[in-house]
């Protein structure tokens, strides 16, 4: 049975939302970078550390067994969250960036000069730079798919870009700049039609969409904890069984081995094959707690609330002269990037901070997209389930005051 969505009760679970910044109540609109963390998640990590903490997998004593049970329990929660086939399909990483680097390193032996990797121009740098490594070091060719005027992915261009030399397609599920949602299932069908692997970057979408990796059919799916009301330093890579088995190990050390001798080594099975050394134990437990906390809500009510915030902010920003919105695709997620004519985004963000409003400004680790949009940077407001319509009003009022000071 889902938990009713009560906005005031939800906000009370985030003590940080009660603080002031520069003498004003905090209005936190930087959720696409990192969401805040509720008490339930903080308590899960604190309680584990205080009452039953030890290293995992290696011990036979009670604390080791209890910690291992909690750690592996978190893996099961990620598996359920992604609707994956088995816990063995879930690899814990230190975040989305490491997950994508794990795949990039894992397919090195499959890449020959001239092999192609297909990306979109709206990818985060974490889903660009690892593939540049393969371009620089192994002769891979990067092919870029544009976005349409409203920020939607050009699916016809994706179809045209994928061909017999394509080894991997790697796409965001939801843009961290535009809020655009990508048809991951259709993209998977396009990639698989030529025998290519496909990776879906779900770092933004995980908190806003229902994810079913089996329905999507993708080979890899990336998730990160700190955007899903969890801690930093933890993420997960889903890998289809055959795809995981084809990857070579990313790092060497304890746990990822089966036998080590002076002249040979054999490797453990996934997921342990890709989890060398002591993992981020408490963070993984916190990640699982965040999934429990979020999944308990009536998600239809949560998404309706986030859509209301997006619609209100979009309407009010559109009414301001000199504002350019970037990304207006239908059904987009609760992220708004915008430019103010004649004003640098950094100046906007700094002035809004004086009024207690936290937004992001910069290239958002998406420089190819900035080039495509014809700007060097944008301002970005992004919404979470704990934000309110009153906070949108404060944001718009502060933005108008900032414009008045700068123009």
C-alpha beads as a LAMMPS data file, in Angstrom:
LAMMPS data file: protein, C-alpha beads

407 atoms
406 bonds

1 atom types
1 bond types

-500.0 500.0 xlo xhi
-500.0 500.0 ylo yhi
-500.0 500.0 zlo zhi

Masses

1 110.0

Atoms # bond

1 1 1 0.000 0.000 0.000
2 1 1 1.481 3.348 -1.050
3 1 1 1.979 6.248 1.300
4 1 1 -0.189 9.328 0.710
5 1 1 1.757 12.305 -0.598
6 1 1 1.511 15.047 2.041
7 1 1 3.805 17.905 1.043
8 1 1 4.106 19.444 4.503
9 1 1 4.860 16.082 6.066
10 1 1 7.448 15.357 3.394
11 1 1 9.209 18.671 3.948
12 1 1 9.402 17.962 7.672
13 1 1 11.571 14.932 6.851
14 1 1 14.267 17.228 5.409
15 1 1 15.611 19.395 8.256
16 1 1 17.846 21.333 5.864
17 1 1 14.765 22.836 4.220
18 1 1 14.108 24.744 7.438
19 1 1 17.372 26.674 7.353
20 1 1 17.947 30.218 6.146
21 1 1 20.446 31.432 3.563
22 1 1 21.431 35.087 3.665
23 1 1 18.556 35.746 6.047
24 1 1 15.953 34.206 3.756
25 1 1 14.239 30.804 3.875
26 1 1 16.112 28.346 1.683
27 1 1 14.512 27.620 -1.684
28 1 1 16.470 24.678 -3.032
29 1 1 16.065 24.336 -6.805
30 1 1 19.293 22.495 -7.636
31 1 1 17.868 18.996 -7.432
32 1 1 19.147 17.862 -10.821
33 1 1 22.654 18.197 -9.389
34 1 1 21.902 16.598 -6.018
35 1 1 18.656 16.144 -4.150
36 1 1 18.531 16.610 -0.402
37 1 1 18.470 13.577 1.899
38 1 1 15.575 12.681 4.240
39 1 1 15.954 11.586 7.830
40 1 1 15.074 7.983 6.949
41 1 1 18.165 7.675 4.767
42 1 1 20.487 9.425 7.207
43 1 1 19.161 7.247 10.036
44 1 1 19.690 4.036 8.055
45 1 1 23.395 4.766 7.638
46 1 1 23.856 6.064 11.167
47 1 1 22.077 3.095 12.733
48 1 1 24.118 0.623 10.696
49 1 1 27.374 2.316 11.688
50 1 1 26.363 2.472 15.339
51 1 1 24.956 -1.017 15.807
52 1 1 26.131 -3.521 13.189
53 1 1 29.080 -2.335 11.146
54 1 1 31.840 -4.515 9.705
55 1 1 33.308 -5.316 6.315
56 1 1 31.127 -7.367 3.991
57 1 1 31.417 -10.848 2.493
58 1 1 34.704 -11.858 4.107
59 1 1 33.785 -12.363 7.748
60 1 1 32.026 -15.158 9.601
61 1 1 31.191 -13.235 12.758
62 1 1 27.813 -11.713 13.559
63 1 1 28.591 -8.100 12.641
64 1 1 30.030 -9.120 9.281
65 1 1 26.990 -11.245 8.547
66 1 1 24.561 -8.498 9.529
67 1 1 26.379 -5.900 7.447
68 1 1 26.584 -8.219 4.458
69 1 1 22.871 -8.916 4.743
70 1 1 22.087 -5.175 4.750
71 1 1 24.477 -4.486 1.862
72 1 1 23.124 -7.290 -0.298
73 1 1 19.615 -6.297 0.710
74 1 1 20.288 -2.894 -0.814
75 1 1 21.323 -4.608 -4.038
76 1 1 17.962 -6.342 -4.060
77 1 1 16.193 -3.003 -3.635
78 1 1 18.015 -1.557 -6.647
79 1 1 17.076 -4.663 -8.622
80 1 1 13.411 -4.164 -7.744
81 1 1 13.586 -0.433 -8.498
82 1 1 14.875 -1.166 -12.007
83 1 1 12.714 -4.278 -12.500
84 1 1 15.880 -6.236 -13.328
85 1 1 16.000 -10.003 -13.698
86 1 1 18.222 -10.787 -10.727
87 1 1 20.368 -9.248 -8.016
88 1 1 23.367 -10.563 -9.968
89 1 1 22.577 -8.005 -12.689
90 1 1 23.254 -5.109 -10.290
91 1 1 26.795 -3.812 -9.756
92 1 1 27.420 -1.210 -7.082
93 1 1 29.682 1.654 -8.171
94 1 1 30.663 4.944 -6.581
95 1 1 28.230 6.734 -8.909
96 1 1 26.965 7.070 -12.448
97 1 1 30.327 8.256 -13.727
98 1 1 32.137 5.160 -12.524
99 1 1 29.404 2.942 -13.943
100 1 1 29.899 4.368 -17.433
101 1 1 33.671 4.166 -17.119
102 1 1 33.283 0.529 -16.067
103 1 1 31.481 -0.233 -19.326
104 1 1 33.954 1.789 -21.398
105 1 1 36.893 -0.114 -19.899
106 1 1 35.054 -3.388 -20.157
107 1 1 34.503 -3.202 -23.923
108 1 1 38.050 -2.145 -24.802
109 1 1 38.896 -5.539 -26.251
110 1 1 35.893 -5.294 -28.559
111 1 1 36.920 -1.977 -30.126
112 1 1 38.935 -1.837 -33.318
113 1 1 39.943 1.294 -35.258
114 1 1 36.935 2.633 -37.125
115 1 1 34.325 1.082 -34.831
116 1 1 31.604 3.573 -34.004
117 1 1 30.034 4.785 -30.764
118 1 1 26.800 6.747 -31.183
119 1 1 25.908 9.536 -28.735
120 1 1 23.485 12.445 -28.646
121 1 1 24.572 16.065 -28.336
122 1 1 22.704 16.389 -25.036
123 1 1 24.788 13.868 -23.117
124 1 1 26.428 14.655 -19.794
125 1 1 30.233 14.619 -19.869
126 1 1 30.139 11.378 -17.883
127 1 1 28.531 9.831 -20.943
128 1 1 30.983 11.461 -23.348
129 1 1 34.504 11.473 -21.942
130 1 1 34.810 7.674 -21.391
131 1 1 34.011 7.177 -25.076
132 1 1 36.580 9.827 -26.008
133 1 1 39.112 7.632 -24.224
134 1 1 38.221 4.858 -26.658
135 1 1 38.527 7.327 -29.540
136 1 1 41.937 8.583 -28.395
137 1 1 43.428 5.249 -27.401
138 1 1 41.739 2.663 -29.598
139 1 1 40.626 4.455 -32.758
140 1 1 36.887 4.468 -32.108
141 1 1 34.776 6.983 -34.028
142 1 1 32.174 9.064 -32.181
143 1 1 28.976 9.811 -34.096
144 1 1 26.639 12.503 -32.820
145 1 1 22.852 12.637 -33.011
146 1 1 21.255 16.116 -32.855
147 1 1 18.170 17.279 -31.001
148 1 1 15.152 18.932 -32.597
149 1 1 14.090 22.518 -32.028
150 1 1 12.116 21.647 -28.893
151 1 1 14.964 19.587 -27.452
152 1 1 13.590 16.169 -28.419
153 1 1 16.057 13.580 -29.621
154 1 1 15.988 13.281 -33.430
155 1 1 15.040 9.617 -33.682
156 1 1 15.322 9.632 -37.476
157 1 1 18.886 10.894 -37.137
158 1 1 19.578 8.183 -34.565
159 1 1 18.314 5.571 -36.989
160 1 1 20.561 6.994 -39.709
161 1 1 23.626 7.191 -37.439
162 1 1 23.501 3.531 -36.394
163 1 1 25.064 1.115 -38.855
164 1 1 27.198 -1.988 -39.323
165 1 1 30.236 -0.392 -37.631
166 1 1 28.281 0.663 -34.526
167 1 1 29.518 -1.138 -31.422
168 1 1 27.696 0.915 -28.800
169 1 1 24.865 3.424 -28.532
170 1 1 24.939 5.440 -25.296
171 1 1 22.083 7.830 -24.522
172 1 1 20.575 9.708 -21.625
173 1 1 17.107 8.672 -20.536
174 1 1 16.404 12.247 -19.429
175 1 1 18.547 15.287 -20.166
176 1 1 19.969 17.082 -17.139
177 1 1 19.723 20.377 -19.065
178 1 1 16.592 20.148 -21.201
179 1 1 14.513 17.702 -19.205
180 1 1 13.915 15.808 -22.447
181 1 1 12.827 12.191 -22.037
182 1 1 14.219 9.755 -24.592
183 1 1 12.337 6.739 -25.926
184 1 1 14.861 4.264 -24.555
185 1 1 12.940 1.237 -25.784
186 1 1 12.897 2.476 -29.373
187 1 1 16.583 3.423 -29.147
188 1 1 17.335 -0.090 -27.908
189 1 1 15.513 -1.625 -30.858
190 1 1 17.562 0.541 -33.243
191 1 1 20.858 -0.455 -31.609
192 1 1 20.063 -4.145 -31.391
193 1 1 18.968 -4.243 -35.044
194 1 1 22.650 -3.901 -36.015
195 1 1 23.996 -6.026 -33.155
196 1 1 25.261 -3.076 -31.094
197 1 1 25.175 -2.748 -27.338
198 1 1 23.174 0.086 -25.794
199 1 1 23.735 1.912 -22.503
200 1 1 21.059 4.143 -21.014
201 1 1 22.126 6.866 -18.579
202 1 1 19.344 6.993 -15.996
203 1 1 20.990 9.361 -13.521
204 1 1 18.288 12.006 -14.098
205 1 1 15.384 9.756 -15.000
206 1 1 15.631 7.386 -12.038
207 1 1 13.889 9.799 -9.684
208 1 1 11.191 10.878 -12.150
209 1 1 10.259 7.787 -14.214
210 1 1 9.207 4.213 -13.673
211 1 1 12.146 2.133 -14.894
212 1 1 11.769 -1.373 -16.282
213 1 1 15.050 -2.454 -17.824
214 1 1 13.591 -5.725 -19.021
215 1 1 10.862 -3.911 -20.915
216 1 1 13.388 -1.441 -22.340
217 1 1 15.632 -4.355 -23.295
218 1 1 18.849 -2.359 -22.867
219 1 1 22.221 -3.968 -22.218
220 1 1 23.279 -1.477 -19.538
221 1 1 21.436 1.032 -17.364
222 1 1 23.137 3.523 -15.050
223 1 1 21.723 4.888 -11.795
224 1 1 23.150 7.200 -9.141
225 1 1 22.123 7.542 -5.504
226 1 1 22.444 11.241 -4.766
227 1 1 19.747 12.303 -7.236
228 1 1 17.263 9.819 -5.703
229 1 1 17.384 11.324 -2.196
230 1 1 20.294 9.061 -1.289
231 1 1 23.922 9.685 -0.338
232 1 1 26.782 10.612 -2.624
233 1 1 29.492 8.101 -3.446
234 1 1 27.124 5.343 -4.551
235 1 1 25.525 4.312 -7.825
236 1 1 24.628 1.191 -9.710
237 1 1 25.121 -0.380 -13.099
238 1 1 22.515 -2.771 -14.394
239 1 1 23.882 -5.177 -16.952
240 1 1 22.050 -7.811 -18.934
241 1 1 23.586 -11.168 -18.063
242 1 1 25.250 -11.805 -21.423
243 1 1 26.483 -8.218 -21.627
244 1 1 28.062 -8.352 -18.169
245 1 1 29.800 -11.624 -18.889
246 1 1 31.350 -10.122 -22.022
247 1 1 32.983 -7.253 -20.095
248 1 1 36.517 -7.598 -18.826
249 1 1 37.096 -6.615 -15.161
250 1 1 37.400 -2.899 -14.540
251 1 1 39.585 -2.983 -11.407
252 1 1 41.596 -5.672 -9.676
253 1 1 41.693 -6.519 -5.985
254 1 1 39.852 -8.421 -3.330
255 1 1 36.432 -9.992 -3.873
256 1 1 36.550 -9.771 -7.691
257 1 1 38.739 -12.868 -7.912
258 1 1 38.168 -16.583 -7.696
259 1 1 41.763 -17.878 -7.518
260 1 1 45.021 -15.929 -7.342
261 1 1 48.353 -17.692 -7.831
262 1 1 51.811 -16.468 -8.739
263 1 1 51.343 -17.192 -12.413
264 1 1 47.584 -16.978 -12.962
265 1 1 44.330 -15.418 -11.792
266 1 1 40.718 -16.375 -12.350
267 1 1 37.801 -14.012 -11.781
268 1 1 34.646 -14.138 -9.749
269 1 1 31.201 -14.068 -11.348
270 1 1 29.164 -10.844 -11.722
271 1 1 28.406 -8.734 -9.834
272 1 1 31.461 -9.427 -7.638
273 1 1 33.716 -9.505 -10.701
274 1 1 33.257 -5.736 -10.935
275 1 1 33.343 -4.793 -7.234
276 1 1 37.015 -4.877 -6.299
277 1 1 37.989 -4.069 -2.738
278 1 1 35.911 -2.778 0.141
279 1 1 32.758 -1.256 -1.345
280 1 1 30.901 1.882 -0.184
281 1 1 28.977 -0.154 2.379
282 1 1 27.082 2.506 4.313
283 1 1 26.337 4.441 1.136
284 1 1 24.858 1.348 -0.488
285 1 1 22.655 0.805 2.549
286 1 1 21.590 4.453 2.366
287 1 1 20.887 4.031 -1.340
288 1 1 18.582 1.131 -0.551
289 1 1 16.858 3.178 2.158
290 1 1 16.320 6.042 -0.305
291 1 1 14.691 3.652 -2.751
292 1 1 12.435 2.336 0.020
293 1 1 11.534 5.881 1.076
294 1 1 10.743 7.105 -2.439
295 1 1 8.957 3.957 -3.576
296 1 1 6.571 4.086 -0.614
297 1 1 4.811 7.163 -2.023
298 1 1 1.892 7.311 -4.407
299 1 1 4.171 8.087 -7.351
300 1 1 1.326 9.317 -9.533
301 1 1 0.691 12.030 -6.939
302 1 1 4.399 12.864 -6.720
303 1 1 4.745 13.217 -10.475
304 1 1 1.576 15.269 -10.741
305 1 1 3.003 17.628 -8.114
306 1 1 6.338 17.931 -9.943
307 1 1 4.501 18.565 -13.224
308 1 1 2.494 21.335 -11.569
309 1 1 5.702 22.995 -10.405
310 1 1 7.229 22.697 -13.881
311 1 1 4.133 24.082 -15.590
312 1 1 3.870 27.012 -13.188
313 1 1 7.550 27.916 -13.494
314 1 1 7.469 27.560 -17.285
315 1 1 4.400 29.798 -17.586
316 1 1 5.838 32.494 -15.348
317 1 1 9.285 32.447 -16.951
318 1 1 7.722 32.646 -20.411
319 1 1 5.942 35.839 -19.401
320 1 1 9.214 37.650 -18.635
321 1 1 10.715 39.664 -21.483
322 1 1 14.209 38.613 -22.498
323 1 1 13.948 35.065 -21.130
324 1 1 14.803 32.192 -23.478
325 1 1 13.786 28.707 -22.401
326 1 1 15.924 25.788 -23.537
327 1 1 13.969 22.570 -23.974
328 1 1 10.210 22.515 -24.450
329 1 1 9.685 18.884 -25.479
330 1 1 6.284 17.415 -24.547
331 1 1 6.292 15.381 -21.343
332 1 1 9.694 16.668 -20.235
333 1 1 10.949 16.213 -16.690
334 1 1 10.893 18.954 -14.023
335 1 1 14.029 20.748 -15.187
336 1 1 14.110 24.262 -16.695
337 1 1 17.199 25.742 -18.305
338 1 1 16.979 29.356 -19.360
339 1 1 18.963 32.364 -20.502
340 1 1 18.403 36.004 -19.624
341 1 1 19.228 38.315 -22.511
342 1 1 22.242 40.473 -21.701
343 1 1 23.045 38.738 -18.404
344 1 1 25.499 35.925 -17.643
345 1 1 23.912 32.940 -15.871
346 1 1 26.542 33.068 -13.119
347 1 1 25.421 36.590 -12.194
348 1 1 21.802 35.447 -12.045
349 1 1 22.660 32.512 -9.774
350 1 1 24.752 34.645 -7.420
351 1 1 22.047 37.274 -7.042
352 1 1 19.330 34.676 -6.512
353 1 1 21.443 33.241 -3.710
354 1 1 21.078 36.560 -1.892
355 1 1 17.365 35.796 -1.699
356 1 1 17.954 32.242 -0.496
357 1 1 17.211 30.685 -3.895
358 1 1 19.655 27.967 -4.986
359 1 1 19.815 27.293 -8.718
360 1 1 22.598 25.962 -10.942
361 1 1 24.466 28.016 -13.558
362 1 1 27.105 26.916 -16.045
363 1 1 27.454 24.418 -18.844
364 1 1 26.052 21.614 -16.643
365 1 1 28.730 19.193 -17.862
366 1 1 27.077 19.317 -21.273
367 1 1 29.341 21.468 -23.439
368 1 1 28.376 19.849 -26.772
369 1 1 24.764 20.754 -25.997
370 1 1 25.737 24.319 -25.105
371 1 1 27.461 24.601 -28.491
372 1 1 24.359 23.213 -30.187
373 1 1 22.191 25.773 -28.361
374 1 1 24.560 28.617 -29.242
375 1 1 25.298 29.589 -25.630
376 1 1 28.250 29.152 -23.298
377 1 1 26.106 28.467 -20.238
378 1 1 22.549 28.528 -18.929
379 1 1 20.780 28.987 -15.623
380 1 1 18.842 25.943 -14.420
381 1 1 16.069 25.415 -11.892
382 1 1 15.133 21.816 -11.131
383 1 1 12.331 20.576 -8.915
384 1 1 11.888 17.765 -6.401
385 1 1 8.887 16.355 -4.588
386 1 1 9.534 18.636 -1.579
387 1 1 9.385 21.904 -3.540
388 1 1 6.286 24.090 -3.321
389 1 1 4.365 26.448 -5.574
390 1 1 5.195 29.232 -3.115
391 1 1 8.886 28.517 -3.736
392 1 1 8.297 28.975 -7.450
393 1 1 6.818 32.391 -6.663
394 1 1 9.886 33.281 -4.566
395 1 1 12.157 32.130 -7.417
396 1 1 10.334 34.279 -9.991
397 1 1 10.270 37.313 -7.693
398 1 1 13.991 36.969 -6.979
399 1 1 14.735 36.549 -10.682
400 1 1 12.853 39.743 -11.511
401 1 1 14.755 41.624 -8.816
402 1 1 18.052 40.259 -10.158
403 1 1 17.172 41.348 -13.689
404 1 1 16.340 44.786 -12.384
405 1 1 19.769 45.070 -10.798
406 1 1 21.659 43.803 -13.847
407 1 1 19.831 45.402 -16.755

Bonds

1 1 1 2
2 1 2 3
3 1 3 4
4 1 4 5
5 1 5 6
6 1 6 7
7 1 7 8
8 1 8 9
9 1 9 10
10 1 10 11
11 1 11 12
12 1 12 13
13 1 13 14
14 1 14 15
15 1 15 16
16 1 16 17
17 1 17 18
18 1 18 19
19 1 19 20
20 1 20 21
21 1 21 22
22 1 22 23
23 1 23 24
24 1 24 25
25 1 25 26
26 1 26 27
27 1 27 28
28 1 28 29
29 1 29 30
30 1 30 31
31 1 31 32
32 1 32 33
33 1 33 34
34 1 34 35
35 1 35 36
36 1 36 37
37 1 37 38
38 1 38 39
39 1 39 40
40 1 40 41
41 1 41 42
42 1 42 43
43 1 43 44
44 1 44 45
45 1 45 46
46 1 46 47
47 1 47 48
48 1 48 49
49 1 49 50
50 1 50 51
51 1 51 52
52 1 52 53
53 1 53 54
54 1 54 55
55 1 55 56
56 1 56 57
57 1 57 58
58 1 58 59
59 1 59 60
60 1 60 61
61 1 61 62
62 1 62 63
63 1 63 64
64 1 64 65
65 1 65 66
66 1 66 67
67 1 67 68
68 1 68 69
69 1 69 70
70 1 70 71
71 1 71 72
72 1 72 73
73 1 73 74
74 1 74 75
75 1 75 76
76 1 76 77
77 1 77 78
78 1 78 79
79 1 79 80
80 1 80 81
81 1 81 82
82 1 82 83
83 1 83 84
84 1 84 85
85 1 85 86
86 1 86 87
87 1 87 88
88 1 88 89
89 1 89 90
90 1 90 91
91 1 91 92
92 1 92 93
93 1 93 94
94 1 94 95
95 1 95 96
96 1 96 97
97 1 97 98
98 1 98 99
99 1 99 100
100 1 100 101
101 1 101 102
102 1 102 103
103 1 103 104
104 1 104 105
105 1 105 106
106 1 106 107
107 1 107 108
108 1 108 109
109 1 109 110
110 1 110 111
111 1 111 112
112 1 112 113
113 1 113 114
114 1 114 115
115 1 115 116
116 1 116 117
117 1 117 118
118 1 118 119
119 1 119 120
120 1 120 121
121 1 121 122
122 1 122 123
123 1 123 124
124 1 124 125
125 1 125 126
126 1 126 127
127 1 127 128
128 1 128 129
129 1 129 130
130 1 130 131
131 1 131 132
132 1 132 133
133 1 133 134
134 1 134 135
135 1 135 136
136 1 136 137
137 1 137 138
138 1 138 139
139 1 139 140
140 1 140 141
141 1 141 142
142 1 142 143
143 1 143 144
144 1 144 145
145 1 145 146
146 1 146 147
147 1 147 148
148 1 148 149
149 1 149 150
150 1 150 151
151 1 151 152
152 1 152 153
153 1 153 154
154 1 154 155
155 1 155 156
156 1 156 157
157 1 157 158
158 1 158 159
159 1 159 160
160 1 160 161
161 1 161 162
162 1 162 163
163 1 163 164
164 1 164 165
165 1 165 166
166 1 166 167
167 1 167 168
168 1 168 169
169 1 169 170
170 1 170 171
171 1 171 172
172 1 172 173
173 1 173 174
174 1 174 175
175 1 175 176
176 1 176 177
177 1 177 178
178 1 178 179
179 1 179 180
180 1 180 181
181 1 181 182
182 1 182 183
183 1 183 184
184 1 184 185
185 1 185 186
186 1 186 187
187 1 187 188
188 1 188 189
189 1 189 190
190 1 190 191
191 1 191 192
192 1 192 193
193 1 193 194
194 1 194 195
195 1 195 196
196 1 196 197
197 1 197 198
198 1 198 199
199 1 199 200
200 1 200 201
201 1 201 202
202 1 202 203
203 1 203 204
204 1 204 205
205 1 205 206
206 1 206 207
207 1 207 208
208 1 208 209
209 1 209 210
210 1 210 211
211 1 211 212
212 1 212 213
213 1 213 214
214 1 214 215
215 1 215 216
216 1 216 217
217 1 217 218
218 1 218 219
219 1 219 220
220 1 220 221
221 1 221 222
222 1 222 223
223 1 223 224
224 1 224 225
225 1 225 226
226 1 226 227
227 1 227 228
228 1 228 229
229 1 229 230
230 1 230 231
231 1 231 232
232 1 232 233
233 1 233 234
234 1 234 235
235 1 235 236
236 1 236 237
237 1 237 238
238 1 238 239
239 1 239 240
240 1 240 241
241 1 241 242
242 1 242 243
243 1 243 244
244 1 244 245
245 1 245 246
246 1 246 247
247 1 247 248
248 1 248 249
249 1 249 250
250 1 250 251
251 1 251 252
252 1 252 253
253 1 253 254
254 1 254 255
255 1 255 256
256 1 256 257
257 1 257 258
258 1 258 259
259 1 259 260
260 1 260 261
261 1 261 262
262 1 262 263
263 1 263 264
264 1 264 265
265 1 265 266
266 1 266 267
267 1 267 268
268 1 268 269
269 1 269 270
270 1 270 271
271 1 271 272
272 1 272 273
273 1 273 274
274 1 274 275
275 1 275 276
276 1 276 277
277 1 277 278
278 1 278 279
279 1 279 280
280 1 280 281
281 1 281 282
282 1 282 283
283 1 283 284
284 1 284 285
285 1 285 286
286 1 286 287
287 1 287 288
288 1 288 289
289 1 289 290
290 1 290 291
291 1 291 292
292 1 292 293
293 1 293 294
294 1 294 295
295 1 295 296
296 1 296 297
297 1 297 298
298 1 298 299
299 1 299 300
300 1 300 301
301 1 301 302
302 1 302 303
303 1 303 304
304 1 304 305
305 1 305 306
306 1 306 307
307 1 307 308
308 1 308 309
309 1 309 310
310 1 310 311
311 1 311 312
312 1 312 313
313 1 313 314
314 1 314 315
315 1 315 316
316 1 316 317
317 1 317 318
318 1 318 319
319 1 319 320
320 1 320 321
321 1 321 322
322 1 322 323
323 1 323 324
324 1 324 325
325 1 325 326
326 1 326 327
327 1 327 328
328 1 328 329
329 1 329 330
330 1 330 331
331 1 331 332
332 1 332 333
333 1 333 334
334 1 334 335
335 1 335 336
336 1 336 337
337 1 337 338
338 1 338 339
339 1 339 340
340 1 340 341
341 1 341 342
342 1 342 343
343 1 343 344
344 1 344 345
345 1 345 346
346 1 346 347
347 1 347 348
348 1 348 349
349 1 349 350
350 1 350 351
351 1 351 352
352 1 352 353
353 1 353 354
354 1 354 355
355 1 355 356
356 1 356 357
357 1 357 358
358 1 358 359
359 1 359 360
360 1 360 361
361 1 361 362
362 1 362 363
363 1 363 364
364 1 364 365
365 1 365 366
366 1 366 367
367 1 367 368
368 1 368 369
369 1 369 370
370 1 370 371
371 1 371 372
372 1 372 373
373 1 373 374
374 1 374 375
375 1 375 376
376 1 376 377
377 1 377 378
378 1 378 379
379 1 379 380
380 1 380 381
381 1 381 382
382 1 382 383
383 1 383 384
384 1 384 385
385 1 385 386
386 1 386 387
387 1 387 388
388 1 388 389
389 1 389 390
390 1 390 391
391 1 391 392
392 1 392 393
393 1 393 394
394 1 394 395
395 1 395 396
396 1 396 397
397 1 397 398
398 1 398 399
399 1 399 400
400 1 400 401
401 1 401 402
402 1 402 403
403 1 403 404
404 1 404 405
405 1 405 406
406 1 406 407
